[in-house]
Amino acid sequence: MVTDQEKAMPSHRPIWSGSITIGLVNVPVKLYTMIRDQAFSFRLLHNQDGQPLKYERVCTREDKVIDWKDTVKGYEVRKNEFIVFTKEELDAIRPESDQRIRLDKFVSLLSIDPIYFEKSYILIPDNSNDAYSLLMTVIKQMGKAGMGKLTMRTKEYPVVIYEYKGALVITALRYANEVVFPGIMEELKELKKPAKKEMELAEKIIRDLSGEFDITEYTDGYRMRMEKLIESKMNGEIVIAEAPKKEEVRELMAALQETIKQMSK
């Protein structure tokens, strides 16, 4: 299997190229994938012969397979009621392909709520080393991040550009109406204030477990078990599956006290 270090290598080809613009300042850049999804991808197979299944476009009314040329896109406005769009209608409202990321505002990087962060990419200078270095250095020194918009693959994203480990990184953001405000949840409105003794025990647990952030302390246990399972099955070994044990639900005060007792050992 491929090692984690090899998986973390950057892609060879940029997925977008263009320029960062601030007024009349132009910084040509190339955009590379930064986030690699390490989730396992499974194929659905026929259990009798182990061959992959294919999906077909079956009309729910006529119960027959439909060719691609006979399909259109539709939006469901009510149950089983659709508005149909032609390709020309959809093409007419697509955002124009834009090779520029116009930064129109600079904000404190720490002021950005991380709940809006969606996906990050690495920006590499494209024969623009001096301008790139200047932009990266000044926003790092000032603790700022540039905000603007990026059009990629016919979709518009609000984005933020900032310095990260010696590079400019661009992060696509979620729009405000894509994030649910927790305050509307009725269950949260019914929360009671914790008792003083419970607060004291909880604070002690958090103080004792406090430390510096280090993401390398965390490993993907499921991935490691999956890799081991794949290797075992490739070697023809018999695998006996064991169901995980359920955690015992304890009364809050007892759980707090037992946690402190375990941590003191």
ZATORRO-672331 format. One line per field, with one value per residue (C-alpha): residue number from 1; residue in one letter; z, y negated, x. Coordinates in steps of 0.001 Angstrom, whole numbers. Example, Ala and Ser with C-alpha at 12.3 -4.5 7.8 and 13.67 -1.06 7.14 Angstrom:
BEGIN
num <- [1 / 2]
residuo <- [A / S]
up <- [7800 / 7140]
north <- [4500 / 1060]
east <- [12300 / 13670]
end
This chain:
BEGIN
num <- [1 / 2 / 3 / 4 / 5 / 6 / 7 / 8 / 9 / 10 / 11 / 12 / 13 / 14 / 15 / 16 / 17 / 18 / 19 / 20 / 21 / 22 / 23 / 24 / 25 / 26 / 27 / 28 / 29 / 30 / 31 / 32 / 33 / 34 / 35 / 36 / 37 / 38 / 39 / 40 / 41 / 42 / 43 / 44 / 45 / 46 / 47 / 48 / 49 / 50 / 51 / 52 / 53 / 54 / 55 / 56 / 57 / 58 / 59 / 60 / 61 / 62 / 63 / 64 / 65 / 66 / 67 / 68 / 69 / 70 / 71 / 72 / 73 / 74 / 75 / 76 / 77 / 78 / 79 / 80 / 81 / 82 / 83 / 84 / 85 / 86 / 87 / 88 / 89 / 90 / 91 / 92 / 93 / 94 / 95 / 96 / 97 / 98 / 99 / 100 / 101 / 102 / 103 / 104 / 105 / 106 / 107 / 108 / 109 / 110 / 111 / 112 / 113 / 114 / 115 / 116 / 117 / 118 / 119 / 120 / 121 / 122 / 123 / 124 / 125 / 126 / 127 / 128 / 129 / 130 / 131 / 132 / 133 / 134 / 135 / 136 / 137 / 138 / 139 / 140 / 141 / 142 / 143 / 144 / 145 / 146 / 147 / 148 / 149 / 150 / 151 / 152 / 153 / 154 / 155 / 156 / 157 / 158 / 159 / 160 / 161 / 162 / 163 / 164 / 165 / 166 / 167 / 168 / 169 / 170 / 171 / 172 / 173 / 174 / 175 / 176 / 177 / 178 / 179 / 180 / 181 / 182 / 183 / 184 / 185 / 186 / 187 / 188 / 189 / 190 / 191 / 192 / 193 / 194 / 195 / 196 / 197 / 198 / 199 / 200 / 201 / 202 / 203 / 204 / 205 / 206 / 207 / 208 / 209 / 210 / 211 / 212 / 213 / 214 / 215 / 216 / 217 / 218 / 219 / 220 / 221 / 222 / 223 / 224 / 225 / 226 / 227 / 228 / 229 / 230 / 231 / 232 / 233 / 234 / 235 / 236 / 237 / 238 / 239 / 240 / 241 / 242 / 243 / 244 / 245 / 246 / 247 / 248 / 249 / 250 / 251 / 252 / 253 / 254 / 255 / 256 / 257 / 258 / 259 / 260 / 261 / 262 / 263 / 264 / 265]
residuo <- [M / V / T / D / Q / E / K / A / M / P / S / H / R / P / I / W / S / G / S / I / T / I / G / L / V / N / V / P / V / K / L / Y / T / M / I / R / D / Q / A / F / S / F / R / L / L / H / N / Q / D / G / Q / P / L / K / Y / E / R / V / C / T / R / E / D / K / V / I / D / W / K / D / T / V / K / G / Y / E / V / R / K / N / E / F / I / V / F / T / K / E / E / L / D / A / I / R / P / E / S / D / Q / R / I / R / L / D / K / F / V / S / L / L / S / I / D / P / I / Y / F / E / K / S / Y / I / L / I / P / D / N / S / N / D / A / Y / S / L / L / M / T / V / I / K / Q / M / G / K / A / G / M / G / K / L / T / M / R / T / K / E / Y / P / V / V / I / Y / E / Y / K / G / A / L / V / I / T / A / L / R / Y / A / N / E / V / V / F / P / G / I / M / E / E / L / K / E / L / K / K / P / A / K / K / E / M / E / L / A / E / K / I / I / R / D / L / S / G / E / F / D / I / T / E / Y / T / D / G / Y / R / M / R / M / E / K / L / I / E / S / K / M / N / G / E / I / V / I / A / E / A / P / K / K / E / E / V / R / E / L / M / A / A / L / Q / E / T / I / K / Q / M / S / K]
up <- [0 / -502 / 2536 / 4264 / 3177 / -489 / -174 / 1162 / -1867 / -3937 / -7284 / -10367 / -12186 / -11011 / -10966 / -11709 / -12831 / -12884 / -10853 / -7470 / -8062 / -5566 / -7401 / -10140 / -8455 / -10278 / -8841 / -11267 / -9376 / -9823 / -7514 / -6234 / -4154 / -474 / 1208 / 422 / 1391 / 2826 / 3131 / 1611 / -1507 / -1857 / -5024 / -4915 / -6249 / -7151 / -4227 / -6486 / -8895 / -7286 / -10328 / -10062 / -10647 / -12975 / -12555 / -15287 / -15864 / -15396 / -15954 / -12867 / -14963 / -17965 / -16057 / -18908 / -19370 / -20836 / -23078 / -22069 / -25133 / -23835 / -20421 / -19130 / -15765 / -13423 / -10017 / -7660 / -6379 / -4738 / -4294 / -7774 / -9397 / -11394 / -13317 / -16419 / -17659 / -21059 / -21410 / -22956 / -19951 / -17483 / -19579 / -19686 / -15902 / -15161 / -13712 / -16350 / -16251 / -14445 / -14128 / -11393 / -7630 / -6758 / -3141 / -2103 / 1677 / 4298 / 7691 / 10802 / 10220 / 13796 / 13214 / 10692 / 12239 / 11256 / 10808 / 7384 / 6196 / 3492 / 1570 / 1272 / -1665 / -2064 / -4211 / -6004 / -7806 / -11592 / -12666 / -10010 / -7197 / -6113 / -6015 / -4405 / -1710 / -992 / -590 / 1565 / 3825 / 4392 / 5248 / 7584 / 9341 / 9708 / 10686 / 7847 / 5322 / 1962 / 1077 / -2402 / -4824 / -6950 / -9926 / -10452 / -12407 / -13069 / -9378 / -7400 / -3997 / -1388 / -477 / 1979 / 1244 / 4041 / 4843 / 6081 / 6649 / 4057 / 1374 / 376 / 1015 / -324 / 1517 / -27 / 2414 / 2915 / 2290 / 5325 / 4345 / 4256 / 7991 / 10488 / 13508 / 16614 / 18608 / 16755 / 18198 / 20897 / 22893 / 23406 / 24789 / 27549 / 28908 / 32651 / 34382 / 35691 / 39436 / 41168 / 42172 / 38650 / 37270 / 39684 / 38715 / 34986 / 35204 / 36969 / 34246 / 31496 / 33300 / 33764 / 30097 / 28711 / 26342 / 23008 / 19727 / 17775 / 15077 / 14597 / 17941 / 16265 / 13842 / 11744 / 13671 / 11253 / 8298 / 10054 / 10865 / 7299 / 5824 / 8145 / 7137 / 3405 / 3870 / 5827 / 3177 / 366 / 2189 / 2372 / 6146 / 7912 / 9657 / 12709 / 13145 / 16699 / 17483 / 19428 / 23087 / 24055 / 26479 / 29847 / 30464 / 33917 / 36055 / 35463 / 38922 / 39221 / 35752 / 36657 / 39907 / 38279 / 35478 / 37980 / 39903 / 36740 / 35721 / 39115 / 38771]
north <- [0 / -3607 / -5279 / -8301 / -10403 / -9520 / -10253 / -13721 / -14713 / -17594 / -16941 / -17536 / -19684 / -22837 / -22698 / -26419 / -29248 / -32968 / -36049 / -37607 / -41257 / -44114 / -47296 / -47500 / -44986 / -41654 / -38420 / -35446 / -32165 / -28476 / -26649 / -23137 / -20722 / -20912 / -18636 / -14926 / -12835 / -9572 / -7859 / -4401 / -4178 / -991 / 440 / 2248 / 5799 / 8708 / 11143 / 14203 / 13454 / 10476 / 8243 / 4490 / 3245 / 376 / -2212 / -2994 / -5824 / -4173 / -6186 / -5759 / -5917 / -3746 / -1512 / -1498 / -2638 / -6152 / -7259 / -10330 / -12237 / -11937 / -13471 / -17012 / -18634 / -19450 / -21046 / -19579 / -22409 / -20097 / -16335 / -14779 / -18184 / -19496 / -22574 / -21538 / -23509 / -23448 / -23391 / -26878 / -28293 / -26886 / -28008 / -31555 / -32015 / -30271 / -32518 / -33618 / -31937 / -34433 / -34044 / -36642 / -36555 / -40147 / -40887 / -43743 / -43588 / -42646 / -41343 / -39983 / -36283 / -35533 / -37246 / -34613 / -32066 / -28640 / -27273 / -28980 / -27244 / -24670 / -23592 / -24904 / -25044 / -26020 / -29049 / -28903 / -31877 / -31704 / -33696 / -36241 / -35513 / -39125 / -40128 / -36813 / -37161 / -40747 / -39868 / -36828 / -38701 / -41779 / -39932 / -37601 / -40514 / -42367 / -39271 / -39902 / -37802 / -38979 / -38322 / -38016 / -35654 / -32760 / -31212 / -27607 / -24883 / -27153 / -27860 / -31035 / -30766 / -33441 / -32933 / -34081 / -34199 / -34099 / -32987 / -29423 / -27780 / -29847 / -29824 / -31640 / -29478 / -30099 / -28700 / -28502 / -29666 / -28664 / -31324 / -32684 / -30939 / -27558 / -27558 / -26786 / -29103 / -26837 / -29265 / -28209 / -24684 / -24335 / -21811 / -24403 / -26938 / -24487 / -23993 / -24555 / -26177 / -23520 / -23002 / -24563 / -21209 / -19843 / -22955 / -22597 / -18963 / -19708 / -22629 / -20418 / -17764 / -20347 / -21985 / -18594 / -17706 / -21086 / -21270 / -22575 / -21805 / -19035 / -17348 / -14637 / -13171 / -11920 / -9009 / -7542 / -4346 / -3222 / -3597 / -1596 / 1196 / 1127 / 1424 / 4344 / 6014 / 5568 / 7020 / 9985 / 10779 / 10398 / 12974 / 15350 / 15157 / 15901 / 12782 / 13047 / 9859 / 8641 / 6130 / 3081 / 2919 / 329 / -2383 / -2322 / -5400 / -6839 / -9458 / -12833 / -13425 / -9831 / -10039 / -13275 / -11833 / -8552 / -10458 / -12475 / -9312 / -7575 / -10620 / -10713 / -7159]
east <- [0 / 980 / 2525 / 973 / 3953 / 3386 / -330 / 433 / 2513 / 1100 / -547 / 1598 / -931 / -2695 / -6486 / -6807 / -4554 / -5128 / -4258 / -4845 / -5710 / -5722 / -6607 / -3966 / -1630 / -1616 / -134 / -313 / -764 / -1510 / -3867 / -3124 / -5159 / -4215 / -6750 / -6585 / -9610 / -8241 / -11631 / -11968 / -14098 / -16122 / -17689 / -21017 / -20580 / -22825 / -22508 / -22666 / -19831 / -18038 / -18458 / -19189 / -22724 / -23550 / -26257 / -28747 / -31214 / -34606 / -37802 / -39999 / -43206 / -42273 / -39827 / -37331 / -33724 / -33404 / -30530 / -28497 / -29752 / -33317 / -32616 / -33100 / -32407 / -35252 / -35814 / -38428 / -40657 / -43203 / -43319 / -43136 / -43616 / -40655 / -39599 / -37639 / -34619 / -32976 / -29197 / -29324 / -31220 / -28705 / -25716 / -27089 / -27004 / -23719 / -21019 / -18567 / -15200 / -12996 / -9244 / -9007 / -9442 / -10264 / -9400 / -11662 / -11266 / -8689 / -9791 / -8126 / -7474 / -8556 / -11910 / -13042 / -15376 / -13941 / -17468 / -17447 / -14255 / -15001 / -11888 / -8338 / -5911 / -2248 / -1424 / 1937 / 3573 / 3330 / 6402 / 5436 / 7893 / 8442 / 4763 / 3802 / 6467 / 5437 / 1752 / 2502 / 4928 / 2791 / -432 / 1485 / 3160 / -141 / -2141 / -4552 / -6433 / -7716 / -11355 / -12773 / -14480 / -13254 / -15037 / -14023 / -15801 / -18793 / -19359 / -18685 / -17047 / -16402 / -12742 / -10112 / -6361 / -3787 / -245 / 263 / 3657 / 5511 / 2816 / -331 / -3359 / -6845 / -9852 / -13311 / -15968 / -19579 / -22206 / -24056 / -27304 / -25536 / -24810 / -27576 / -27655 / -27635 / -29776 / -32931 / -32785 / -35437 / -33394 / -30637 / -33103 / -34047 / -30512 / -30118 / -27155 / -24708 / -24411 / -21395 / -19839 / -20204 / -18512 / -15582 / -14989 / -15362 / -12913 / -10353 / -10629 / -10123 / -7168 / -5479 / -6012 / -4933 / -1951 / -683 / -2427 / -651 / -2715 / -60 / -1103 / -4270 / -4307 / -7105 / -7803 / -10510 / -8155 / -5441 / -7903 / -9227 / -5729 / -5002 / -8278 / -7500 / -4017 / -5396 / -8004 / -5446 / -3316 / -6276 / -6588 / -9860 / -11160 / -13422 / -15438 / -16015 / -18730 / -17457 / -18447 / -21029 / -19968 / -21710 / -23875 / -23099 / -24779 / -23055 / -21578 / -20370 / -18786 / -16954 / -15613 / -14542 / -12774 / -10722 / -9915 / -8644 / -6558 / -4822 / -3483]
end
